[in-house]
Amino acid sequence: MSADIDIIPAGGTIKVVFNGVAVAESRRALVLHEDGHALIHYIPAADVRMEHLSPTAHHSHCPHKGDASYWTLTVGGLSAENAVWSYPDPLEAVAAIKGHMAFYAEMVDAIEETE
């Protein structure tokens, strides 16, 4: 059984805010829509402030996207464990998200989209 997944460019600038700080901002983000799931913004790692991330030992597997790695997000002493993930070697059907990172919306202050 395969999932219906669409990946399109985000329409404008995507900004992720955590503890009042913009930890990611990009005009090159992708939007992934997977049936039965909320829209997820995938931001190029080059547009993520990596100094706020530390890798964790947590990993997960999605049969439609592959194996994910996770990071803890820390700003000003506040941390959100496993709040950020990426697919370092995604399956061919979602190869566009390689080199991109995603943030759990419920673990950050905001994921904003502006034109």
C-alpha positions in Angstrom: 0.0 0.0 0.0 1.5 3.3 -1.0 0.7 6.7 0.4 -0.4 9.6 -1.7 2.3 12.2 -1.2 2.7 15.5 -2.9 5.7 17.8 -2.6 5.4 21.4 -3.9 7.5 24.6 -3.3 6.1 26.8 -0.5 4.5 29.9 -1.9 6.6 32.4 0.1 9.0 32.6 3.0 8.7 30.1 5.8 10.0 31.1 9.2 10.2 28.9 12.3 10.2 30.6 15.7 11.2 29.0 19.0 11.5 30.8 22.3 11.1 34.0 20.4 14.0 33.4 18.0 13.8 32.7 14.3 15.6 29.3 14.1 14.9 28.8 10.4 13.8 31.1 7.5 13.7 30.2 3.9 12.2 31.1 0.5 13.2 27.6 -0.7 11.1 25.5 1.6 9.0 22.6 0.3 5.5 21.6 1.5 4.8 17.9 1.8 1.2 16.7 1.9 0.6 13.1 2.9 -2.9 11.7 3.0 -4.1 11.6 6.6 -1.4 14.0 7.9 -1.0 17.7 8.4 1.0 19.7 5.8 4.7 19.7 6.7 7.2 22.3 5.7 10.6 21.0 4.8 13.3 23.7 5.0 16.8 23.4 3.4 19.3 22.6 6.1 21.3 25.6 4.9 18.5 27.9 6.0 18.3 26.4 9.5 20.3 27.9 12.3 22.1 24.7 13.2 23.8 26.2 16.3 20.4 25.7 18.0 20.2 22.0 17.1 21.9 18.9 18.7 21.4 15.4 17.3 19.6 12.8 19.4 19.8 9.0 19.3 16.1 8.9 18.3 15.3 7.5 14.8 12.1 6.4 13.2 11.1 4.6 10.0 8.3 5.6 7.6 7.4 3.1 4.9 6.7 6.0 2.5 9.7 8.3 3.2 12.5 6.2 4.8 14.5 6.5 8.0 14.4 9.8 9.9 17.0 11.3 12.2 16.1 13.8 15.0 17.5 16.9 16.7 16.7 18.7 20.0 16.1 22.4 19.5 17.6 24.7 22.2 17.3 28.5 22.5 18.0 30.5 25.6 18.0 27.6 27.9 14.6 26.2 26.6 14.8 22.9 24.8 12.4 20.8 22.8 13.7 17.2 22.5 13.3 15.6 19.0 11.5 18.7 17.7 13.3 18.6 14.4 13.7 15.7 11.9 15.1 15.0 8.5 15.4 12.1 6.1 19.1 11.9 5.3 18.5 9.3 2.6 14.8 9.4 1.7 13.1 7.0 -0.6 13.1 7.8 -4.3 9.5 8.9 -4.3 10.3 11.8 -1.9 13.9 12.4 -2.9 13.1 16.2 -3.0 13.2 16.4 0.8 16.8 15.2 1.0 18.9 17.9 2.7 15.7 19.5 4.3 14.6 19.6 7.9 11.1 19.7 9.4 9.8 21.0 12.7 6.9 19.7 14.8 4.5 22.6 14.9 3.3 21.8 18.4 6.9 22.0 19.7 7.7 25.5 18.4 6.2 28.9 18.9 5.1 29.3 15.3 5.7 28.2 11.7 4.8 31.3 9.7 4.3 31.6 5.9 4.5 35.0 4.3 4.7 36.1 0.7 
